[in-house]
Amino acid sequence: MCPEGPSIPRITTCMMQHKSELSPGCRAIVDRDTAPPQQAVKTDPDLE
């Protein structure tokens, strides 16, 4: 599916372009790795 060779950015781009063809497990990893980072929740120091 992605004959781009040993270039991680190229393989990642190819996998994103063919995401619908990936297995559910691979698709979950691609989704996880390409999701925007979540911000940490700040806690109130008085509550600790």
PyMOL Python script that loads the backbone (N, CA, C, O; Angstrom):
from pymol import cmd

cmd.read_pdbstr("""\
ATOM      1  N   MET A   1       0.830  -1.190   0.000  1.00  0.00           N
ATOM      2  CA  MET A   1       0.000   0.000   0.000  1.00  0.00           C
ATOM      3  C   MET A   1       0.876   1.257   0.000  1.00  0.00           C
ATOM      4  O   MET A   1       0.579   2.205  -0.726  1.00  0.00           O
ATOM      5  N   CYS A   2       1.942   1.283   0.794  1.00  0.00           N
ATOM      6  CA  CYS A   2       2.782   2.480   0.907  1.00  0.00           C
ATOM      7  C   CYS A   2       4.238   2.128   0.592  1.00  0.00           C
ATOM      8  O   CYS A   2       5.009   1.840   1.507  1.00  0.00           O
ATOM      9  N   PRO A   3       4.623   2.146  -0.684  1.00  0.00           N
ATOM     10  CA  PRO A   3       5.983   1.746  -1.067  1.00  0.00           C
ATOM     11  C   PRO A   3       7.013   2.872  -0.960  1.00  0.00           C
ATOM     12  O   PRO A   3       8.004   2.861  -1.691  1.00  0.00           O
ATOM     13  N   GLU A   4       6.806   3.834  -0.077  1.00  0.00           N
ATOM     14  CA  GLU A   4       7.657   5.014  -0.015  1.00  0.00           C
ATOM     15  C   GLU A   4       9.054   4.758   0.543  1.00  0.00           C
ATOM     16  O   GLU A   4       9.900   5.649   0.472  1.00  0.00           O
ATOM     17  N   GLY A   5       9.323   3.605   1.082  1.00  0.00           N
ATOM     18  CA  GLY A   5      10.641   3.315   1.620  1.00  0.00           C
ATOM     19  C   GLY A   5      10.736   3.682   3.090  1.00  0.00           C
ATOM     20  O   GLY A   5       9.722   3.936   3.741  1.00  0.00           O
ATOM     21  N   PRO A   6      11.954   3.708   3.610  1.00  0.00           N
ATOM     22  CA  PRO A   6      12.128   3.873   5.055  1.00  0.00           C
ATOM     23  C   PRO A   6      12.044   5.322   5.545  1.00  0.00           C
ATOM     24  O   PRO A   6      12.861   5.741   6.364  1.00  0.00           O
ATOM     25  N   SER A   7      11.098   6.065   5.069  1.00  0.00           N
ATOM     26  CA  SER A   7      10.923   7.452   5.499  1.00  0.00           C
ATOM     27  C   SER A   7       9.637   7.548   6.320  1.00  0.00           C
ATOM     28  O   SER A   7       8.539   7.452   5.773  1.00  0.00           O
ATOM     29  N   ILE A   8       9.776   7.735   7.615  1.00  0.00           N
ATOM     30  CA  ILE A   8       8.607   7.772   8.492  1.00  0.00           C
ATOM     31  C   ILE A   8       7.612   8.850   8.072  1.00  0.00           C
ATOM     32  O   ILE A   8       6.417   8.560   8.013  1.00  0.00           O
ATOM     33  N   PRO A   9       8.040  10.082   7.776  1.00  0.00           N
ATOM     34  CA  PRO A   9       7.044  11.083   7.356  1.00  0.00           C
ATOM     35  C   PRO A   9       6.280  10.678   6.090  1.00  0.00           C
ATOM     36  O   PRO A   9       5.076  10.917   5.994  1.00  0.00           O
ATOM     37  N   ARG A  10       6.965  10.074   5.131  1.00  0.00           N
ATOM     38  CA  ARG A  10       6.290   9.642   3.900  1.00  0.00           C
ATOM     39  C   ARG A  10       5.315   8.504   4.165  1.00  0.00           C
ATOM     40  O   ARG A  10       4.208   8.489   3.628  1.00  0.00           O
ATOM     41  N   ILE A  11       5.727   7.560   4.986  1.00  0.00           N
ATOM     42  CA  ILE A  11       4.854   6.439   5.315  1.00  0.00           C
ATOM     43  C   ILE A  11       3.634   6.936   6.083  1.00  0.00           C
ATOM     44  O   ILE A  11       2.513   6.492   5.833  1.00  0.00           O
ATOM     45  N   THR A  12       3.851   7.856   7.015  1.00  0.00           N
ATOM     46  CA  THR A  12       2.738   8.419   7.786  1.00  0.00           C
ATOM     47  C   THR A  12       1.757   9.127   6.868  1.00  0.00           C
ATOM     48  O   THR A  12       0.546   8.957   7.008  1.00  0.00           O
ATOM     49  N   THR A  13       2.265   9.920   5.928  1.00  0.00           N
ATOM     50  CA  THR A  13       1.403  10.614   4.975  1.00  0.00           C
ATOM     51  C   THR A  13       0.614   9.608   4.152  1.00  0.00           C
ATOM     52  O   THR A  13      -0.588   9.778   3.947  1.00  0.00           O
ATOM     53  N   CYS A  14       1.273   8.573   3.686  1.00  0.00           N
ATOM     54  CA  CYS A  14       0.601   7.548   2.887  1.00  0.00           C
ATOM     55  C   CYS A  14      -0.495   6.859   3.700  1.00  0.00           C
ATOM     56  O   CYS A  14      -1.601   6.641   3.205  1.00  0.00           O
ATOM     57  N   MET A  15      -0.178   6.521   4.949  1.00  0.00           N
ATOM     58  CA  MET A  15      -1.169   5.852   5.784  1.00  0.00           C
ATOM     59  C   MET A  15      -2.370   6.757   6.044  1.00  0.00           C
ATOM     60  O   MET A  15      -3.501   6.275   6.107  1.00  0.00           O
ATOM     61  N   MET A  16      -2.142   8.049   6.195  1.00  0.00           N
ATOM     62  CA  MET A  16      -3.251   8.987   6.385  1.00  0.00           C
ATOM     63  C   MET A  16      -4.115   9.041   5.121  1.00  0.00           C
ATOM     64  O   MET A  16      -5.341   9.107   5.205  1.00  0.00           O
ATOM     65  N   GLN A  17      -3.473   9.013   3.957  1.00  0.00           N
ATOM     66  CA  GLN A  17      -4.201   9.060   2.690  1.00  0.00           C
ATOM     67  C   GLN A  17      -5.011   7.786   2.456  1.00  0.00           C
ATOM     68  O   GLN A  17      -6.030   7.819   1.765  1.00  0.00           O
ATOM     69  N   HIS A  18      -4.567   6.668   3.024  1.00  0.00           N
ATOM     70  CA  HIS A  18      -5.232   5.370   2.834  1.00  0.00           C
ATOM     71  C   HIS A  18      -5.869   4.886   4.136  1.00  0.00           C
ATOM     72  O   HIS A  18      -6.049   3.684   4.330  1.00  0.00           O
ATOM     73  N   LYS A  19      -6.203   5.798   5.007  1.00  0.00           N
ATOM     74  CA  LYS A  19      -6.720   5.444   6.334  1.00  0.00           C
ATOM     75  C   LYS A  19      -7.930   4.515   6.269  1.00  0.00           C
ATOM     76  O   LYS A  19      -8.065   3.613   7.095  1.00  0.00           O
ATOM     77  N   SER A  20      -8.805   4.730   5.294  1.00  0.00           N
ATOM     78  CA  SER A  20     -10.003   3.896   5.187  1.00  0.00           C
ATOM     79  C   SER A  20      -9.668   2.443   4.855  1.00  0.00           C
ATOM     80  O   SER A  20     -10.494   1.555   5.066  1.00  0.00           O
ATOM     81  N   GLU A  21      -8.471   2.194   4.340  1.00  0.00           N
ATOM     82  CA  GLU A  21      -8.053   0.844   3.979  1.00  0.00           C
ATOM     83  C   GLU A  21      -7.336   0.119   5.122  1.00  0.00           C
ATOM     84  O   GLU A  21      -7.067  -1.077   5.020  1.00  0.00           O
ATOM     85  N   LEU A  22      -7.026   0.831   6.204  1.00  0.00           N
ATOM     86  CA  LEU A  22      -6.295   0.233   7.319  1.00  0.00           C
ATOM     87  C   LEU A  22      -7.218  -0.626   8.168  1.00  0.00           C
ATOM     88  O   LEU A  22      -8.436  -0.446   8.169  1.00  0.00           O
ATOM     89  N   SER A  23      -6.618  -1.560   8.885  1.00  0.00           N
ATOM     90  CA  SER A  23      -7.394  -2.372   9.823  1.00  0.00           C
ATOM     91  C   SER A  23      -7.840  -1.477  10.978  1.00  0.00           C
ATOM     92  O   SER A  23      -7.245  -0.423  11.200  1.00  0.00           O
ATOM     93  N   PRO A  24      -8.872  -1.875  11.712  1.00  0.00           N
ATOM     94  CA  PRO A  24      -9.321  -1.060  12.843  1.00  0.00           C
ATOM     95  C   PRO A  24      -8.205  -0.781  13.853  1.00  0.00           C
ATOM     96  O   PRO A  24      -8.129   0.319  14.400  1.00  0.00           O
ATOM     97  N   GLY A  25      -7.346  -1.761  14.101  1.00  0.00           N
ATOM     98  CA  GLY A  25      -6.245  -1.563  15.046  1.00  0.00           C
ATOM     99  C   GLY A  25      -5.253  -0.522  14.553  1.00  0.00           C
ATOM    100  O   GLY A  25      -4.838   0.352  15.315  1.00  0.00           O
ATOM    101  N   CYS A  26      -4.868  -0.609  13.282  1.00  0.00           N
ATOM    102  CA  CYS A  26      -3.943   0.376  12.709  1.00  0.00           C
ATOM    103  C   CYS A  26      -4.582   1.760  12.674  1.00  0.00           C
ATOM    104  O   CYS A  26      -3.926   2.763  12.953  1.00  0.00           O
ATOM    105  N   ARG A  27      -5.853   1.806  12.332  1.00  0.00           N
ATOM    106  CA  ARG A  27      -6.556   3.084  12.268  1.00  0.00           C
ATOM    107  C   ARG A  27      -6.586   3.746  13.643  1.00  0.00           C
ATOM    108  O   ARG A  27      -6.434   4.964  13.741  1.00  0.00           O
ATOM    109  N   ALA A  28      -6.778   2.965  14.703  1.00  0.00           N
ATOM    110  CA  ALA A  28      -6.793   3.508  16.063  1.00  0.00           C
ATOM    111  C   ALA A  28      -5.443   4.117  16.424  1.00  0.00           C
ATOM    112  O   ALA A  28      -5.386   5.167  17.064  1.00  0.00           O
ATOM    113  N   ILE A  29      -4.352   3.460  16.015  1.00  0.00           N
ATOM    114  CA  ILE A  29      -3.015   3.990  16.300  1.00  0.00           C
ATOM    115  C   ILE A  29      -2.780   5.277  15.523  1.00  0.00           C
ATOM    116  O   ILE A  29      -2.256   6.244  16.077  1.00  0.00           O
ATOM    117  N   VAL A  30      -3.161   5.304  14.252  1.00  0.00           N
ATOM    118  CA  VAL A  30      -2.995   6.509  13.436  1.00  0.00           C
ATOM    119  C   VAL A  30      -3.801   7.655  14.049  1.00  0.00           C
ATOM    120  O   VAL A  30      -3.307   8.778  14.150  1.00  0.00           O
ATOM    121  N   ASP A  31      -5.039   7.373  14.459  1.00  0.00           N
ATOM    122  CA  ASP A  31      -5.863   8.406  15.083  1.00  0.00           C
ATOM    123  C   ASP A  31      -5.226   8.913  16.371  1.00  0.00           C
ATOM    124  O   ASP A  31      -5.193  10.118  16.621  1.00  0.00           O
ATOM    125  N   ARG A  32      -4.725   8.000  17.177  1.00  0.00           N
ATOM    126  CA  ARG A  32      -4.103   8.393  18.453  1.00  0.00           C
ATOM    127  C   ARG A  32      -2.859   9.251  18.209  1.00  0.00           C
ATOM    128  O   ARG A  32      -2.657  10.273  18.865  1.00  0.00           O
ATOM    129  N   ASP A  33      -2.037   8.823  17.263  1.00  0.00           N
ATOM    130  CA  ASP A  33      -0.778   9.521  17.026  1.00  0.00           C
ATOM    131  C   ASP A  33      -0.945  10.853  16.305  1.00  0.00           C
ATOM    132  O   ASP A  33      -0.046  11.693  16.353  1.00  0.00           O
ATOM    133  N   THR A  34      -2.067  11.059  15.644  1.00  0.00           N
ATOM    134  CA  THR A  34      -2.259  12.311  14.911  1.00  0.00           C
ATOM    135  C   THR A  34      -3.242  13.249  15.600  1.00  0.00           C
ATOM    136  O   THR A  34      -3.513  14.340  15.097  1.00  0.00           O
ATOM    137  N   ALA A  35      -3.777  12.838  16.743  1.00  0.00           N
ATOM    138  CA  ALA A  35      -4.706  13.698  17.475  1.00  0.00           C
ATOM    139  C   ALA A  35      -3.947  14.874  18.078  1.00  0.00           C
ATOM    140  O   ALA A  35      -2.790  14.726  18.471  1.00  0.00           O
ATOM    141  N   PRO A  36      -4.589  16.051  18.156  1.00  0.00           N
ATOM    142  CA  PRO A  36      -3.914  17.191  18.786  1.00  0.00           C
ATOM    143  C   PRO A  36      -3.670  16.886  20.263  1.00  0.00           C
ATOM    144  O   PRO A  36      -4.480  16.210  20.898  1.00  0.00           O
ATOM    145  N   PRO A  37      -2.572  17.374  20.806  1.00  0.00           N
ATOM    146  CA  PRO A  37      -2.269  17.102  22.214  1.00  0.00           C
ATOM    147  C   PRO A  37      -3.323  17.721  23.127  1.00  0.00           C
ATOM    148  O   PRO A  37      -3.819  18.819  22.876  1.00  0.00           O
ATOM    149  N   GLN A  38      -3.649  17.000  24.180  1.00  0.00           N
ATOM    150  CA  GLN A  38      -4.609  17.515  25.142  1.00  0.00           C
ATOM    151  C   GLN A  38      -3.865  18.304  26.201  1.00  0.00           C
ATOM    152  O   GLN A  38      -2.752  17.952  26.592  1.00  0.00           O
ATOM    153  N   GLN A  39      -4.495  19.373  26.659  1.00  0.00           N
ATOM    154  CA  GLN A  39      -3.868  20.193  27.681  1.00  0.00           C
ATOM    155  C   GLN A  39      -4.093  19.558  29.047  1.00  0.00           C
ATOM    156  O   GLN A  39      -5.131  18.950  29.309  1.00  0.00           O
ATOM    157  N   ALA A  40      -3.101  19.715  29.902  1.00  0.00           N
ATOM    158  CA  ALA A  40      -3.207  19.189  31.260  1.00  0.00           C
ATOM    159  C   ALA A  40      -4.246  20.003  32.039  1.00  0.00           C
ATOM    160  O   ALA A  40      -4.398  21.209  31.845  1.00  0.00           O
ATOM    161  N   VAL A  41      -4.932  19.318  32.900  1.00  0.00           N
ATOM    162  CA  VAL A  41      -5.930  19.983  33.737  1.00  0.00           C
ATOM    163  C   VAL A  41      -5.215  20.557  34.952  1.00  0.00           C
ATOM    164  O   VAL A  41      -4.515  19.843  35.671  1.00  0.00           O
ATOM    165  N   LYS A  42      -5.400  21.849  35.170  1.00  0.00           N
ATOM    166  CA  LYS A  42      -4.784  22.482  36.332  1.00  0.00           C
ATOM    167  C   LYS A  42      -5.686  22.263  37.542  1.00  0.00           C
ATOM    168  O   LYS A  42      -6.911  22.357  37.458  1.00  0.00           O
ATOM    169  N   THR A  43      -5.052  21.973  38.648  1.00  0.00           N
ATOM    170  CA  THR A  43      -5.814  21.778  39.881  1.00  0.00           C
ATOM    171  C   THR A  43      -5.600  22.957  40.805  1.00  0.00           C
ATOM    172  O   THR A  43      -4.584  23.648  40.726  1.00  0.00           O
ATOM    173  N   ASP A  44      -6.532  23.175  41.653  1.00  0.00           N
ATOM    174  CA  ASP A  44      -6.434  24.249  42.653  1.00  0.00           C
ATOM    175  C   ASP A  44      -5.560  23.747  43.782  1.00  0.00           C
ATOM    176  O   ASP A  44      -5.894  22.740  44.407  1.00  0.00           O
ATOM    177  N   PRO A  45      -4.441  24.419  44.070  1.00  0.00           N
ATOM    178  CA  PRO A  45      -3.542  23.935  45.133  1.00  0.00           C
ATOM    179  C   PRO A  45      -4.217  23.892  46.504  1.00  0.00           C
ATOM    180  O   PRO A  45      -3.782  23.142  47.378  1.00  0.00           O
ATOM    181  N   ASP A  46      -5.264  24.680  46.706  1.00  0.00           N
ATOM    182  CA  ASP A  46      -5.972  24.681  47.982  1.00  0.00           C
ATOM    183  C   ASP A  46      -6.778  23.399  48.185  1.00  0.00           C
ATOM    184  O   ASP A  46      -7.120  23.060  49.318  1.00  0.00           O
ATOM    185  N   LEU A  47      -7.084  22.684  47.101  1.00  0.00           N
ATOM    186  CA  LEU A  47      -7.876  21.479  47.195  1.00  0.00           C
ATOM    187  C   LEU A  47      -7.017  20.245  47.470  1.00  0.00           C
ATOM    188  O   LEU A  47      -7.551  19.179  47.777  1.00  0.00           O
ATOM    189  N   GLU A  48      -5.735  20.372  47.367  1.00  0.00           N
ATOM    190  CA  GLU A  48      -4.859  19.215  47.553  1.00  0.00           C
ATOM    191  C   GLU A  48      -4.469  19.034  48.974  1.00  0.00           C
ATOM    192  O   GLU A  48      -3.732  18.102  49.298  1.00  0.00           O
TER     193      GLU A  48
END
""", "prot")
cmd.dss("prot")
cmd.show_as("cartoon", "prot")
cmd.util.cbc("prot")
cmd.orient("prot")
